[in-house]
Amino acid sequence: MIRIWGKVLVDEKITKHSIVSVQPSECTFFDMIKQLCENLDIPTPVLLNKHVVDFNKFSMTLFKPADFVESVNFDKFIIEYLPEQ
């Protein structure tokens, strides 16, 4: 089971957040992002190779408003891996 935390930030403050738990064999990285975005009621960003590499390397990745096709009213969308406790 993998847990991913999605945070929406405005002026460096978390305005919305959600955690999803998924089986890695049942969905892709994009599916996890899509599920987080649905929970947070925000558009789904364009997933670039840079985002996947950052997530694999640092256990987190950052989406800026330019990474969304639709306009958004926040400064950052951060996805972070939560290790099992």
HTML snippet that shows the backbone in 3Dmol.js (N, CA, C, O; Angstrom):
<script src="https://3Dmol.org/build/3Dmol-min.js"></script>
<div id="view" style="width:600px;height:400px;position:relative"></div>
<script>
const pdb = `
ATOM      1  N   MET A   1       0.839  -1.176   0.000  1.00  0.00           N
ATOM      2  CA  MET A   1       0.000   0.000   0.000  1.00  0.00           C
ATOM      3  C   MET A   1       0.888   1.245   0.000  1.00  0.00           C
ATOM      4  O   MET A   1       1.828   1.345   0.789  1.00  0.00           O
ATOM      5  N   ILE A   2       0.590   2.175  -0.875  1.00  0.00           N
ATOM      6  CA  ILE A   2       1.316   3.435  -0.981  1.00  0.00           C
ATOM      7  C   ILE A   2       0.373   4.564  -0.571  1.00  0.00           C
ATOM      8  O   ILE A   2      -0.796   4.591  -0.958  1.00  0.00           O
ATOM      9  N   ARG A   3       0.907   5.493   0.219  1.00  0.00           N
ATOM     10  CA  ARG A   3       0.124   6.670   0.605  1.00  0.00           C
ATOM     11  C   ARG A   3       0.790   7.908   0.013  1.00  0.00           C
ATOM     12  O   ARG A   3       1.996   8.111   0.156  1.00  0.00           O
ATOM     13  N   ILE A   4      -0.018   8.729  -0.653  1.00  0.00           N
ATOM     14  CA  ILE A   4       0.461   9.948  -1.291  1.00  0.00           C
ATOM     15  C   ILE A   4      -0.334  11.124  -0.716  1.00  0.00           C
ATOM     16  O   ILE A   4      -1.561  11.075  -0.619  1.00  0.00           O
ATOM     17  N   TRP A   5       0.395  12.183  -0.337  1.00  0.00           N
ATOM     18  CA  TRP A   5      -0.227  13.378   0.229  1.00  0.00           C
ATOM     19  C   TRP A   5      -0.160  14.493  -0.796  1.00  0.00           C
ATOM     20  O   TRP A   5       0.921  14.844  -1.270  1.00  0.00           O
ATOM     21  N   GLY A   6      -1.289  15.040  -1.133  1.00  0.00           N
ATOM     22  CA  GLY A   6      -1.355  16.174  -2.049  1.00  0.00           C
ATOM     23  C   GLY A   6      -1.704  17.433  -1.291  1.00  0.00           C
ATOM     24  O   GLY A   6      -2.633  17.437  -0.483  1.00  0.00           O
ATOM     25  N   LYS A   7      -0.953  18.526  -1.548  1.00  0.00           N
ATOM     26  CA  LYS A   7      -1.159  19.796  -0.857  1.00  0.00           C
ATOM     27  C   LYS A   7      -1.287  20.925  -1.875  1.00  0.00           C
ATOM     28  O   LYS A   7      -0.497  21.026  -2.813  1.00  0.00           O
ATOM     29  N   VAL A   8      -2.290  21.767  -1.675  1.00  0.00           N
ATOM     30  CA  VAL A   8      -2.470  22.962  -2.487  1.00  0.00           C
ATOM     31  C   VAL A   8      -2.025  24.148  -1.641  1.00  0.00           C
ATOM     32  O   VAL A   8      -2.502  24.327  -0.520  1.00  0.00           O
ATOM     33  N   LEU A   9      -1.109  24.962  -2.173  1.00  0.00           N
ATOM     34  CA  LEU A   9      -0.571  26.089  -1.414  1.00  0.00           C
ATOM     35  C   LEU A   9      -0.867  27.424  -2.080  1.00  0.00           C
ATOM     36  O   LEU A   9      -0.773  27.571  -3.299  1.00  0.00           O
ATOM     37  N   VAL A  10      -1.227  28.392  -1.243  1.00  0.00           N
ATOM     38  CA  VAL A  10      -1.386  29.781  -1.663  1.00  0.00           C
ATOM     39  C   VAL A  10      -0.558  30.610  -0.691  1.00  0.00           C
ATOM     40  O   VAL A  10      -0.760  30.530   0.521  1.00  0.00           O
ATOM     41  N   ASP A  11       0.362  31.396  -1.206  1.00  0.00           N
ATOM     42  CA  ASP A  11       1.261  32.206  -0.368  1.00  0.00           C
ATOM     43  C   ASP A  11       1.954  31.359   0.693  1.00  0.00           C
ATOM     44  O   ASP A  11       2.042  31.750   1.857  1.00  0.00           O
ATOM     45  N   GLU A  12       2.446  30.193   0.276  1.00  0.00           N
ATOM     46  CA  GLU A  12       3.195  29.261   1.138  1.00  0.00           C
ATOM     47  C   GLU A  12       2.370  28.677   2.293  1.00  0.00           C
ATOM     48  O   GLU A  12       2.937  28.148   3.249  1.00  0.00           O
ATOM     49  N   LYS A  13       1.042  28.769   2.211  1.00  0.00           N
ATOM     50  CA  LYS A  13       0.166  28.186   3.239  1.00  0.00           C
ATOM     51  C   LYS A  13      -0.699  27.109   2.596  1.00  0.00           C
ATOM     52  O   LYS A  13      -1.220  27.293   1.496  1.00  0.00           O
ATOM     53  N   ILE A  14      -0.846  25.986   3.288  1.00  0.00           N
ATOM     54  CA  ILE A  14      -1.680  24.897   2.780  1.00  0.00           C
ATOM     55  C   ILE A  14      -3.146  25.311   2.902  1.00  0.00           C
ATOM     56  O   ILE A  14      -3.627  25.608   3.996  1.00  0.00           O
ATOM     57  N   THR A  15      -3.847  25.328   1.776  1.00  0.00           N
ATOM     58  CA  THR A  15      -5.267  25.674   1.777  1.00  0.00           C
ATOM     59  C   THR A  15      -6.152  24.445   1.650  1.00  0.00           C
ATOM     60  O   THR A  15      -7.288  24.440   2.124  1.00  0.00           O
ATOM     61  N   LYS A  16      -5.632  23.401   1.008  1.00  0.00           N
ATOM     62  CA  LYS A  16      -6.344  22.128   0.861  1.00  0.00           C
ATOM     63  C   LYS A  16      -5.316  21.016   0.907  1.00  0.00           C
ATOM     64  O   LYS A  16      -4.164  21.210   0.519  1.00  0.00           O
ATOM     65  N   HIS A  17      -5.728  19.856   1.380  1.00  0.00           N
ATOM     66  CA  HIS A  17      -4.845  18.694   1.310  1.00  0.00           C
ATOM     67  C   HIS A  17      -5.681  17.427   1.331  1.00  0.00           C
ATOM     68  O   HIS A  17      -6.824  17.423   1.788  1.00  0.00           O
ATOM     69  N   SER A  18      -5.094  16.361   0.833  1.00  0.00           N
ATOM     70  CA  SER A  18      -5.760  15.063   0.783  1.00  0.00           C
ATOM     71  C   SER A  18      -4.696  13.977   0.736  1.00  0.00           C
ATOM     72  O   SER A  18      -3.596  14.180   0.222  1.00  0.00           O
ATOM     73  N   ILE A  19      -5.048  12.824   1.282  1.00  0.00           N
ATOM     74  CA  ILE A  19      -4.166  11.655   1.245  1.00  0.00           C
ATOM     75  C   ILE A  19      -4.914  10.529   0.543  1.00  0.00           C
ATOM     76  O   ILE A  19      -6.080  10.264   0.836  1.00  0.00           O
ATOM     77  N   VAL A  20      -4.227   9.870  -0.390  1.00  0.00           N
ATOM     78  CA  VAL A  20      -4.801   8.691  -1.033  1.00  0.00           C
ATOM     79  C   VAL A  20      -3.907   7.496  -0.748  1.00  0.00           C
ATOM     80  O   VAL A  20      -2.682   7.608  -0.705  1.00  0.00           O
ATOM     81  N   SER A  21      -4.540   6.361  -0.555  1.00  0.00           N
ATOM     82  CA  SER A  21      -3.826   5.091  -0.353  1.00  0.00           C
ATOM     83  C   SER A  21      -4.203   4.170  -1.492  1.00  0.00           C
ATOM     84  O   SER A  21      -5.385   3.945  -1.754  1.00  0.00           O
ATOM     85  N   VAL A  22      -3.202   3.638  -2.168  1.00  0.00           N
ATOM     86  CA  VAL A  22      -3.445   2.780  -3.328  1.00  0.00           C
ATOM     87  C   VAL A  22      -2.472   1.613  -3.339  1.00  0.00           C
ATOM     88  O   VAL A  22      -1.403   1.661  -2.731  1.00  0.00           O
ATOM     89  N   GLN A  23      -2.867   0.577  -4.038  1.00  0.00           N
ATOM     90  CA  GLN A  23      -1.972  -0.538  -4.315  1.00  0.00           C
ATOM     91  C   GLN A  23      -1.206  -0.183  -5.593  1.00  0.00           C
ATOM     92  O   GLN A  23      -1.833   0.103  -6.613  1.00  0.00           O
ATOM     93  N   PRO A  24       0.119  -0.193  -5.568  1.00  0.00           N
ATOM     94  CA  PRO A  24       0.877   0.207  -6.768  1.00  0.00           C
ATOM     95  C   PRO A  24       0.616  -0.682  -7.975  1.00  0.00           C
ATOM     96  O   PRO A  24       0.776  -0.243  -9.114  1.00  0.00           O
ATOM     97  N   SER A  25       0.220  -1.912  -7.741  1.00  0.00           N
ATOM     98  CA  SER A  25      -0.043  -2.810  -8.871  1.00  0.00           C
ATOM     99  C   SER A  25      -1.388  -2.527  -9.532  1.00  0.00           C
ATOM    100  O   SER A  25      -1.651  -3.015 -10.631  1.00  0.00           O
ATOM    101  N   GLU A  26      -2.243  -1.742  -8.872  1.00  0.00           N
ATOM    102  CA  GLU A  26      -3.593  -1.498  -9.381  1.00  0.00           C
ATOM    103  C   GLU A  26      -3.747  -0.191 -10.142  1.00  0.00           C
ATOM    104  O   GLU A  26      -4.747   0.004 -10.832  1.00  0.00           O
ATOM    105  N   CYS A  27      -2.768   0.717 -10.027  1.00  0.00           N
ATOM    106  CA  CYS A  27      -2.903   1.989 -10.733  1.00  0.00           C
ATOM    107  C   CYS A  27      -1.530   2.577 -11.046  1.00  0.00           C
ATOM    108  O   CYS A  27      -0.507   2.160 -10.502  1.00  0.00           O
ATOM    109  N   THR A  28      -1.549   3.558 -11.941  1.00  0.00           N
ATOM    110  CA  THR A  28      -0.314   4.230 -12.347  1.00  0.00           C
ATOM    111  C   THR A  28      -0.101   5.489 -11.504  1.00  0.00           C
ATOM    112  O   THR A  28      -0.975   5.884 -10.733  1.00  0.00           O
ATOM    113  N   PHE A  29       1.052   6.102 -11.655  1.00  0.00           N
ATOM    114  CA  PHE A  29       1.351   7.348 -10.952  1.00  0.00           C
ATOM    115  C   PHE A  29       0.341   8.425 -11.353  1.00  0.00           C
ATOM    116  O   PHE A  29      -0.130   9.187 -10.509  1.00  0.00           O
ATOM    117  N   PHE A  30       0.014   8.480 -12.644  1.00  0.00           N
ATOM    118  CA  PHE A  30      -0.969   9.463 -13.118  1.00  0.00           C
ATOM    119  C   PHE A  30      -2.329   9.222 -12.478  1.00  0.00           C
ATOM    120  O   PHE A  30      -3.022  10.178 -12.129  1.00  0.00           O
ATOM    121  N   ASP A  31      -2.723   7.966 -12.318  1.00  0.00           N
ATOM    122  CA  ASP A  31      -4.002   7.653 -11.671  1.00  0.00           C
ATOM    123  C   ASP A  31      -4.036   8.172 -10.240  1.00  0.00           C
ATOM    124  O   ASP A  31      -5.071   8.656  -9.783  1.00  0.00           O
ATOM    125  N   MET A  32      -2.913   8.076  -9.527  1.00  0.00           N
ATOM    126  CA  MET A  32      -2.840   8.585  -8.154  1.00  0.00           C
ATOM    127  C   MET A  32      -3.007  10.101  -8.142  1.00  0.00           C
ATOM    128  O   MET A  32      -3.722  10.645  -7.301  1.00  0.00           O
ATOM    129  N   ILE A  33      -2.347  10.781  -9.078  1.00  0.00           N
ATOM    130  CA  ILE A  33      -2.460  12.238  -9.160  1.00  0.00           C
ATOM    131  C   ILE A  33      -3.895  12.625  -9.499  1.00  0.00           C
ATOM    132  O   ILE A  33      -4.447  13.558  -8.915  1.00  0.00           O
ATOM    133  N   LYS A  34      -4.486  11.918 -10.428  1.00  0.00           N
ATOM    134  CA  LYS A  34      -5.862  12.206 -10.829  1.00  0.00           C
ATOM    135  C   LYS A  34      -6.821  12.042  -9.647  1.00  0.00           C
ATOM    136  O   LYS A  34      -7.717  12.864  -9.454  1.00  0.00           O
ATOM    137  N   GLN A  35      -6.633  10.993  -8.866  1.00  0.00           N
ATOM    138  CA  GLN A  35      -7.483  10.761  -7.702  1.00  0.00           C
ATOM    139  C   GLN A  35      -7.307  11.881  -6.665  1.00  0.00           C
ATOM    140  O   GLN A  35      -8.290  12.350  -6.091  1.00  0.00           O
ATOM    141  N   LEU A  36      -6.067  12.309  -6.425  1.00  0.00           N
ATOM    142  CA  LEU A  36      -5.812  13.429  -5.514  1.00  0.00           C
ATOM    143  C   LEU A  36      -6.512  14.692  -6.004  1.00  0.00           C
ATOM    144  O   LEU A  36      -7.148  15.394  -5.218  1.00  0.00           O
ATOM    145  N   CYS A  37      -6.400  14.981  -7.278  1.00  0.00           N
ATOM    146  CA  CYS A  37      -7.005  16.187  -7.844  1.00  0.00           C
ATOM    147  C   CYS A  37      -8.524  16.143  -7.735  1.00  0.00           C
ATOM    148  O   CYS A  37      -9.154  17.166  -7.468  1.00  0.00           O
ATOM    149  N   GLU A  38      -9.114  14.975  -7.939  1.00  0.00           N
ATOM    150  CA  GLU A  38     -10.566  14.849  -7.776  1.00  0.00           C
ATOM    151  C   GLU A  38     -10.962  15.106  -6.333  1.00  0.00           C
ATOM    152  O   GLU A  38     -11.955  15.786  -6.076  1.00  0.00           O
ATOM    153  N   ASN A  39     -10.191  14.566  -5.378  1.00  0.00           N
ATOM    154  CA  ASN A  39     -10.479  14.783  -3.961  1.00  0.00           C
ATOM    155  C   ASN A  39     -10.364  16.265  -3.590  1.00  0.00           C
ATOM    156  O   ASN A  39     -11.132  16.762  -2.766  1.00  0.00           O
ATOM    157  N   LEU A  40      -9.407  16.965  -4.198  1.00  0.00           N
ATOM    158  CA  LEU A  40      -9.163  18.373  -3.877  1.00  0.00           C
ATOM    159  C   LEU A  40      -9.983  19.334  -4.741  1.00  0.00           C
ATOM    160  O   LEU A  40      -9.962  20.546  -4.523  1.00  0.00           O
ATOM    161  N   ASP A  41     -10.698  18.792  -5.710  1.00  0.00           N
ATOM    162  CA  ASP A  41     -11.517  19.581  -6.636  1.00  0.00           C
ATOM    163  C   ASP A  41     -10.672  20.615  -7.385  1.00  0.00           C
ATOM    164  O   ASP A  41     -11.019  21.794  -7.456  1.00  0.00           O
ATOM    165  N   ILE A  42      -9.550  20.137  -7.942  1.00  0.00           N
ATOM    166  CA  ILE A  42      -8.689  20.968  -8.777  1.00  0.00           C
ATOM    167  C   ILE A  42      -8.473  20.241 -10.105  1.00  0.00           C
ATOM    168  O   ILE A  42      -8.656  19.026 -10.175  1.00  0.00           O
ATOM    169  N   PRO A  43      -8.088  20.967 -11.160  1.00  0.00           N
ATOM    170  CA  PRO A  43      -7.811  20.294 -12.429  1.00  0.00           C
ATOM    171  C   PRO A  43      -6.593  19.377 -12.318  1.00  0.00           C
ATOM    172  O   PRO A  43      -5.740  19.564 -11.450  1.00  0.00           O
ATOM    173  N   THR A  44      -6.525  18.403 -13.190  1.00  0.00           N
ATOM    174  CA  THR A  44      -5.382  17.499 -13.227  1.00  0.00           C
ATOM    175  C   THR A  44      -4.252  18.158 -14.025  1.00  0.00           C
ATOM    176  O   THR A  44      -4.479  18.626 -15.141  1.00  0.00           O
ATOM    177  N   PRO A  45      -3.043  18.198 -13.466  1.00  0.00           N
ATOM    178  CA  PRO A  45      -1.931  18.840 -14.189  1.00  0.00           C
ATOM    179  C   PRO A  45      -1.402  17.956 -15.313  1.00  0.00           C
ATOM    180  O   PRO A  45      -1.708  16.766 -15.397  1.00  0.00           O
ATOM    181  N   VAL A  46      -0.616  18.567 -16.155  1.00  0.00           N
ATOM    182  CA  VAL A  46       0.098  17.829 -17.198  1.00  0.00           C
ATOM    183  C   VAL A  46       1.293  17.163 -16.514  1.00  0.00           C
ATOM    184  O   VAL A  46       2.100  17.829 -15.867  1.00  0.00           O
ATOM    185  N   LEU A  47       1.394  15.857 -16.663  1.00  0.00           N
ATOM    186  CA  LEU A  47       2.468  15.110 -16.025  1.00  0.00           C
ATOM    187  C   LEU A  47       3.645  15.005 -16.990  1.00  0.00           C
ATOM    188  O   LEU A  47       3.546  14.384 -18.048  1.00  0.00           O
ATOM    189  N   LEU A  48       4.753  15.621 -16.605  1.00  0.00           N
ATOM    190  CA  LEU A  48       5.965  15.597 -17.415  1.00  0.00           C
ATOM    191  C   LEU A  48       6.967  14.607 -16.834  1.00  0.00           C
ATOM    192  O   LEU A  48       6.850  14.202 -15.677  1.00  0.00           O
ATOM    193  N   ASN A  49       7.935  14.228 -17.629  1.00  0.00           N
ATOM    194  CA  ASN A  49       8.986  13.321 -17.171  1.00  0.00           C
ATOM    195  C   ASN A  49       9.705  13.896 -15.948  1.00  0.00           C
ATOM    196  O   ASN A  49      10.105  13.144 -15.059  1.00  0.00           O
ATOM    197  N   LYS A  50       9.874  15.216 -15.897  1.00  0.00           N
ATOM    198  CA  LYS A  50      10.518  15.894 -14.773  1.00  0.00           C
ATOM    199  C   LYS A  50       9.793  15.585 -13.465  1.00  0.00           C
ATOM    200  O   LYS A  50      10.436  15.365 -12.439  1.00  0.00           O
ATOM    201  N   HIS A  51       8.469  15.567 -13.493  1.00  0.00           N
ATOM    202  CA  HIS A  51       7.691  15.298 -12.278  1.00  0.00           C
ATOM    203  C   HIS A  51       7.913  13.866 -11.790  1.00  0.00           C
ATOM    204  O   HIS A  51       8.044  13.628 -10.589  1.00  0.00           O
ATOM    205  N   VAL A  52       7.956  12.933 -12.707  1.00  0.00           N
ATOM    206  CA  VAL A  52       8.175  11.528 -12.340  1.00  0.00           C
ATOM    207  C   VAL A  52       9.580  11.343 -11.769  1.00  0.00           C
ATOM    208  O   VAL A  52       9.759  10.663 -10.759  1.00  0.00           O
ATOM    209  N   VAL A  53      10.570  11.948 -12.417  1.00  0.00           N
ATOM    210  CA  VAL A  53      11.952  11.840 -11.950  1.00  0.00           C
ATOM    211  C   VAL A  53      12.090  12.467 -10.559  1.00  0.00           C
ATOM    212  O   VAL A  53      12.711  11.876  -9.675  1.00  0.00           O
ATOM    213  N   ASP A  54      11.524  13.647 -10.359  1.00  0.00           N
ATOM    214  CA  ASP A  54      11.586  14.300  -9.042  1.00  0.00           C
ATOM    215  C   ASP A  54      10.922  13.448  -7.971  1.00  0.00           C
ATOM    216  O   ASP A  54      11.443  13.330  -6.862  1.00  0.00           O
ATOM    217  N   PHE A  55       9.783  12.856  -8.290  1.00  0.00           N
ATOM    218  CA  PHE A  55       9.085  12.027  -7.311  1.00  0.00           C
ATOM    219  C   PHE A  55       9.922  10.796  -6.952  1.00  0.00           C
ATOM    220  O   PHE A  55      10.033  10.434  -5.781  1.00  0.00           O
ATOM    221  N   ASN A  56      10.497  10.169  -7.950  1.00  0.00           N
ATOM    222  CA  ASN A  56      11.326   8.987  -7.695  1.00  0.00           C
ATOM    223  C   ASN A  56      12.606   9.326  -6.932  1.00  0.00           C
ATOM    224  O   ASN A  56      13.071   8.539  -6.107  1.00  0.00           O
ATOM    225  N   LYS A  57      13.165  10.489  -7.211  1.00  0.00           N
ATOM    226  CA  LYS A  57      14.426  10.873  -6.600  1.00  0.00           C
ATOM    227  C   LYS A  57      14.252  11.475  -5.198  1.00  0.00           C
ATOM    228  O   LYS A  57      15.037  11.187  -4.295  1.00  0.00           O
ATOM    229  N   PHE A  58      13.223  12.311  -5.024  1.00  0.00           N
ATOM    230  CA  PHE A  58      13.054  13.064  -3.778  1.00  0.00           C
ATOM    231  C   PHE A  58      11.795  12.684  -2.990  1.00  0.00           C
ATOM    232  O   PHE A  58      11.536  13.259  -1.932  1.00  0.00           O
ATOM    233  N   SER A  59      11.017  11.732  -3.486  1.00  0.00           N
ATOM    234  CA  SER A  59       9.747  11.325  -2.869  1.00  0.00           C
ATOM    235  C   SER A  59       8.740  12.466  -2.827  1.00  0.00           C
ATOM    236  O   SER A  59       7.841  12.467  -1.986  1.00  0.00           O
ATOM    237  N   MET A  60       8.878  13.420  -3.711  1.00  0.00           N
ATOM    238  CA  MET A  60       7.924  14.518  -3.847  1.00  0.00           C
ATOM    239  C   MET A  60       8.105  15.193  -5.201  1.00  0.00           C
ATOM    240  O   MET A  60       9.160  15.087  -5.826  1.00  0.00           O
ATOM    241  N   THR A  61       7.076  15.876  -5.638  1.00  0.00           N
ATOM    242  CA  THR A  61       7.175  16.665  -6.860  1.00  0.00           C
ATOM    243  C   THR A  61       6.273  17.880  -6.732  1.00  0.00           C
ATOM    244  O   THR A  61       5.323  17.878  -5.950  1.00  0.00           O
ATOM    245  N   LEU A  62       6.572  18.911  -7.497  1.00  0.00           N
ATOM    246  CA  LEU A  62       5.885  20.190  -7.416  1.00  0.00           C
ATOM    247  C   LEU A  62       5.282  20.533  -8.772  1.00  0.00           C
ATOM    248  O   LEU A  62       5.943  20.446  -9.806  1.00  0.00           O
ATOM    249  N   PHE A  63       4.018  20.924  -8.743  1.00  0.00           N
ATOM    250  CA  PHE A  63       3.337  21.415  -9.942  1.00  0.00           C
ATOM    251  C   PHE A  63       3.057  22.896  -9.744  1.00  0.00           C
ATOM    252  O   PHE A  63       2.526  23.294  -8.706  1.00  0.00           O
ATOM    253  N   LYS A  64       3.406  23.713 -10.724  1.00  0.00           N
ATOM    254  CA  LYS A  64       3.140  25.149 -10.708  1.00  0.00           C
ATOM    255  C   LYS A  64       1.941  25.430 -11.606  1.00  0.00           C
ATOM    256  O   LYS A  64       1.546  24.561 -12.382  1.00  0.00           O
ATOM    257  N   PRO A  65       1.353  26.618 -11.521  1.00  0.00           N
ATOM    258  CA  PRO A  65       0.194  26.925 -12.368  1.00  0.00           C
ATOM    259  C   PRO A  65       0.449  26.699 -13.867  1.00  0.00           C
ATOM    260  O   PRO A  65      -0.483  26.377 -14.604  1.00  0.00           O
ATOM    261  N   ALA A  66       1.679  26.860 -14.318  1.00  0.00           N
ATOM    262  CA  ALA A  66       1.999  26.640 -15.736  1.00  0.00           C
ATOM    263  C   ALA A  66       1.872  25.171 -16.130  1.00  0.00           C
ATOM    264  O   ALA A  66       1.810  24.861 -17.320  1.00  0.00           O
ATOM    265  N   ASP A  67       1.833  24.254 -15.152  1.00  0.00           N
ATOM    266  CA  ASP A  67       1.704  22.827 -15.430  1.00  0.00           C
ATOM    267  C   ASP A  67       0.250  22.394 -15.625  1.00  0.00           C
ATOM    268  O   ASP A  67      -0.024  21.215 -15.847  1.00  0.00           O
ATOM    269  N   PHE A  68      -0.669  23.339 -15.542  1.00  0.00           N
ATOM    270  CA  PHE A  68      -2.087  23.046 -15.707  1.00  0.00           C
ATOM    271  C   PHE A  68      -2.587  23.678 -16.999  1.00  0.00           C
ATOM    272  O   PHE A  68      -2.194  24.794 -17.338  1.00  0.00           O
ATOM    273  N   VAL A  69      -3.447  22.975 -17.718  1.00  0.00           N
ATOM    274  CA  VAL A  69      -4.031  23.520 -18.937  1.00  0.00           C
ATOM    275  C   VAL A  69      -5.051  24.587 -18.563  1.00  0.00           C
ATOM    276  O   VAL A  69      -5.115  25.642 -19.193  1.00  0.00           O
ATOM    277  N   GLU A  70      -5.851  24.306 -17.533  1.00  0.00           N
ATOM    278  CA  GLU A  70      -6.842  25.263 -17.049  1.00  0.00           C
ATOM    279  C   GLU A  70      -6.185  26.242 -16.085  1.00  0.00           C
ATOM    280  O   GLU A  70      -5.146  25.938 -15.499  1.00  0.00           O
ATOM    281  N   SER A  71      -6.783  27.404 -15.924  1.00  0.00           N
ATOM    282  CA  SER A  71      -6.237  28.353 -14.952  1.00  0.00           C
ATOM    283  C   SER A  71      -6.580  27.881 -13.541  1.00  0.00           C
ATOM    284  O   SER A  71      -7.644  27.307 -13.306  1.00  0.00           O
ATOM    285  N   VAL A  72      -5.666  28.131 -12.612  1.00  0.00           N
ATOM    286  CA  VAL A  72      -5.850  27.713 -11.219  1.00  0.00           C
ATOM    287  C   VAL A  72      -5.648  28.914 -10.307  1.00  0.00           C
ATOM    288  O   VAL A  72      -4.997  29.888 -10.686  1.00  0.00           O
ATOM    289  N   ASN A  73      -6.204  28.843  -9.115  1.00  0.00           N
ATOM    290  CA  ASN A  73      -6.121  29.963  -8.183  1.00  0.00           C
ATOM    291  C   ASN A  73      -5.206  29.643  -6.995  1.00  0.00           C
ATOM    292  O   ASN A  73      -5.479  30.051  -5.866  1.00  0.00           O
ATOM    293  N   PHE A  74      -4.129  28.915  -7.258  1.00  0.00           N
ATOM    294  CA  PHE A  74      -3.154  28.607  -6.220  1.00  0.00           C
ATOM    295  C   PHE A  74      -1.747  28.712  -6.809  1.00  0.00           C
ATOM    296  O   PHE A  74      -1.564  28.772  -8.025  1.00  0.00           O
ATOM    297  N   ASP A  75      -0.760  28.733  -5.909  1.00  0.00           N
ATOM    298  CA  ASP A  75       0.630  28.919  -6.338  1.00  0.00           C
ATOM    299  C   ASP A  75       1.369  27.611  -6.608  1.00  0.00           C
ATOM    300  O   ASP A  75       2.211  27.533  -7.502  1.00  0.00           O
ATOM    301  N   LYS A  76       1.036  26.572  -5.810  1.00  0.00           N
ATOM    302  CA  LYS A  76       1.737  25.293  -5.932  1.00  0.00           C
ATOM    303  C   LYS A  76       0.804  24.145  -5.597  1.00  0.00           C
ATOM    304  O   LYS A  76      -0.116  24.280  -4.790  1.00  0.00           O
ATOM    305  N   PHE A  77       1.059  23.021  -6.232  1.00  0.00           N
ATOM    306  CA  PHE A  77       0.417  21.751  -5.895  1.00  0.00           C
ATOM    307  C   PHE A  77       1.564  20.773  -5.684  1.00  0.00           C
ATOM    308  O   PHE A  77       2.304  20.464  -6.617  1.00  0.00           O
ATOM    309  N   ILE A  78       1.707  20.291  -4.461  1.00  0.00           N
ATOM    310  CA  ILE A  78       2.822  19.409  -4.110  1.00  0.00           C
ATOM    311  C   ILE A  78       2.299  18.021  -3.802  1.00  0.00           C
ATOM    312  O   ILE A  78       1.313  17.859  -3.082  1.00  0.00           O
ATOM    313  N   ILE A  79       2.966  17.027  -4.352  1.00  0.00           N
ATOM    314  CA  ILE A  79       2.643  15.633  -4.065  1.00  0.00           C
ATOM    315  C   ILE A  79       3.836  15.025  -3.343  1.00  0.00           C
ATOM    316  O   ILE A  79       4.976  15.149  -3.790  1.00  0.00           O
ATOM    317  N   GLU A  80       3.565  14.373  -2.232  1.00  0.00           N
ATOM    318  CA  GLU A  80       4.618  13.838  -1.384  1.00  0.00           C
ATOM    319  C   GLU A  80       4.287  12.397  -0.969  1.00  0.00           C
ATOM    320  O   GLU A  80       3.148  12.086  -0.621  1.00  0.00           O
ATOM    321  N   TYR A  81       5.283  11.542  -1.012  1.00  0.00           N
ATOM    322  CA  TYR A  81       5.146  10.152  -0.584  1.00  0.00           C
ATOM    323  C   TYR A  81       5.178  10.097   0.946  1.00  0.00           C
ATOM    324  O   TYR A  81       6.046  10.699   1.579  1.00  0.00           O
ATOM    325  N   LEU A  82       4.229   9.373   1.528  1.00  0.00           N
ATOM    326  CA  LEU A  82       4.202   9.174   2.977  1.00  0.00           C
ATOM    327  C   LEU A  82       4.629   7.750   3.291  1.00  0.00           C
ATOM    328  O   LEU A  82       3.928   6.803   2.933  1.00  0.00           O
ATOM    329  N   PRO A  83       5.762   7.584   3.951  1.00  0.00           N
ATOM    330  CA  PRO A  83       6.211   6.210   4.277  1.00  0.00           C
ATOM    331  C   PRO A  83       5.267   5.559   5.283  1.00  0.00           C
ATOM    332  O   PRO A  83       4.583   6.230   6.056  1.00  0.00           O
ATOM    333  N   GLU A  84       5.255   4.226   5.245  1.00  0.00           N
ATOM    334  CA  GLU A  84       4.433   3.477   6.197  1.00  0.00           C
ATOM    335  C   GLU A  84       4.992   3.656   7.588  1.00  0.00           C
ATOM    336  O   GLU A  84       6.201   3.786   7.779  1.00  0.00           O
ATOM    337  N   GLN A  85       4.095   3.662   8.558  1.00  0.00           N
ATOM    338  CA  GLN A  85       4.529   3.832   9.943  1.00  0.00           C
ATOM    339  C   GLN A  85       4.543   2.523  10.671  1.00  0.00           C
ATOM    340  O   GLN A  85       4.884   2.478  11.853  1.00  0.00           O
TER     341      GLN A  85
END
`;
const viewer = $3Dmol.createViewer("view");
viewer.addModel(pdb, "pdb");
viewer.setStyle({}, {cartoon: {color: "spectrum"}});
viewer.zoomTo();
viewer.render();
</script>
